Amino acid sequence: MSAEKVAHQLASEAKRYLASPAAVGEYLADQLILPLALAGDGSFTVAKTSAHLLTNIAVVEQFLPVRFSCEPLDGGYLIQVRG
């Protein structure tokens, strides 16, 4: 893949993220699941979910007494945890 094509894809992804109401990018969202669960209650918005995010949620719910919800919003999702 050419450098120009890589740069174009990166710019497109950055524009899409900046145009969304999301506070967190898709690559950070799955990393926040465990700290959020340990805190007990909390939420954040993400532009789109990923398989990593959903897998981390499922695993954490097996080990900690918390429940996550993933609600669609305009331009993204609200991820919430309740402990």
C-alpha positions as a LaTeX table, in Angstrom:
\begin{tabular}{lrrr}
\hline
Residue & $x$ (\AA) & $y$ (\AA) & $z$ (\AA) \\
\hline
Met1 & 0.00 & 0.00 & 0.00 \\
Ser2 & 1.38 & 3.40 & $-0.90$ \\
Ala3 & 2.13 & 6.06 & 1.68 \\
Glu4 & $-0.45$ & 8.32 & 0.05 \\
Lys5 & $-3.18$ & 5.69 & 0.44 \\
Val6 & $-2.25$ & 5.13 & 4.10 \\
Ala7 & $-2.34$ & 8.89 & 4.74 \\
His8 & $-5.71$ & 9.20 & 2.99 \\
Gln9 & $-7.21$ & 6.39 & 5.12 \\
Leu10 & $-5.82$ & 7.93 & 8.30 \\
Ala11 & $-7.20$ & 11.36 & 7.41 \\
Ser12 & $-10.62$ & 9.84 & 6.68 \\
Glu13 & $-10.68$ & 8.04 & 10.02 \\
Ala14 & $-9.59$ & 11.18 & 11.88 \\
Lys15 & $-12.27$ & 13.30 & 10.19 \\
Arg16 & $-14.95$ & 10.72 & 11.01 \\
Tyr17 & $-13.86$ & 10.60 & 14.68 \\
Leu18 & $-13.68$ & 14.38 & 15.03 \\
Ala19 & $-17.14$ & 14.78 & 13.49 \\
Ser20 & $-18.68$ & 12.30 & 15.94 \\
Pro21 & $-19.92$ & 13.17 & 19.42 \\
Ala22 & $-17.75$ & 10.37 & 20.87 \\
Ala23 & $-15.46$ & 11.09 & 23.80 \\
Val24 & $-13.41$ & 7.95 & 23.19 \\
Gly25 & $-12.07$ & 6.32 & 20.04 \\
Glu26 & $-12.80$ & 2.70 & 19.21 \\
Tyr27 & $-9.24$ & 1.58 & 20.03 \\
Leu28 & $-9.30$ & 3.12 & 23.51 \\
Ala29 & $-12.83$ & 2.01 & 24.42 \\
Asp30 & $-11.95$ & $-1.64$ & 25.05 \\
Gln31 & $-9.05$ & $-0.57$ & 27.28 \\
Leu32 & $-11.37$ & 1.43 & 29.56 \\
Ile33 & $-13.71$ & $-1.45$ & 30.41 \\
Leu34 & $-11.76$ & $-2.91$ & 33.34 \\
Pro35 & $-10.93$ & 0.42 & 35.06 \\
Leu36 & $-14.54$ & 1.54 & 34.62 \\
Ala37 & $-15.81$ & $-1.74$ & 36.09 \\
Leu38 & $-13.45$ & $-1.45$ & 39.06 \\
Ala39 & $-14.73$ & 2.08 & 39.69 \\
Gly40 & $-18.26$ & 0.67 & 39.90 \\
Asp41 & $-20.37$ & 3.13 & 37.96 \\
Gly42 & $-19.60$ & 5.23 & 34.94 \\
Ser43 & $-20.09$ & 5.81 & 31.25 \\
Phe44 & $-18.47$ & 7.09 & 28.08 \\
Thr45 & $-19.41$ & 7.57 & 24.45 \\
Val46 & $-17.73$ & 5.87 & 21.52 \\
Ala47 & $-18.21$ & 6.39 & 17.78 \\
Lys48 & $-18.52$ & 2.66 & 17.05 \\
Thr49 & $-18.18$ & $-0.59$ & 18.90 \\
Ser50 & $-15.62$ & $-3.26$ & 18.08 \\
Ala51 & $-15.33$ & $-6.98$ & 18.68 \\
His52 & $-12.60$ & $-6.24$ & 21.24 \\
Leu53 & $-14.90$ & $-3.91$ & 23.17 \\
Leu54 & $-17.78$ & $-6.40$ & 23.27 \\
Thr55 & $-15.46$ & $-9.27$ & 24.22 \\
Asn56 & $-13.88$ & $-7.27$ & 27.06 \\
Ile57 & $-17.34$ & $-6.39$ & 28.36 \\
Ala58 & $-18.39$ & $-10.06$ & 28.33 \\
Val59 & $-15.22$ & $-11.19$ & 30.11 \\
Val60 & $-15.34$ & $-8.50$ & 32.79 \\
Glu61 & $-19.00$ & $-9.26$ & 33.51 \\
Gln62 & $-17.97$ & $-12.89$ & 34.21 \\
Phe63 & $-15.49$ & $-11.85$ & 36.90 \\
Leu64 & $-16.94$ & $-8.73$ & 38.53 \\
Pro65 & $-20.41$ & $-7.96$ & 39.90 \\
Val66 & $-21.14$ & $-5.31$ & 37.25 \\
Arg67 & $-23.40$ & $-5.04$ & 34.21 \\
Phe68 & $-22.65$ & $-3.05$ & 31.09 \\
Ser69 & $-25.09$ & $-1.59$ & 28.60 \\
Cys70 & $-24.37$ & $-0.38$ & 25.09 \\
Glu71 & $-27.06$ & 2.01 & 23.86 \\
Pro72 & $-27.10$ & 3.52 & 20.37 \\
Leu73 & $-26.92$ & 7.31 & 20.11 \\
Asp74 & $-26.85$ & 9.62 & 17.13 \\
Gly75 & $-23.38$ & 9.08 & 15.72 \\
Gly76 & $-22.22$ & 6.55 & 18.28 \\
Tyr77 & $-22.93$ & 4.52 & 21.40 \\
Leu78 & $-23.21$ & 5.14 & 25.12 \\
Ile79 & $-21.33$ & 2.53 & 27.15 \\
Gln80 & $-22.49$ & 2.38 & 30.77 \\
Val81 & $-21.56$ & 0.21 & 33.72 \\
Arg82 & $-23.45$ & $-0.31$ & 36.95 \\
Gly83 & $-21.97$ & $-2.10$ & 39.92 \\
\hline
\end{tabular}
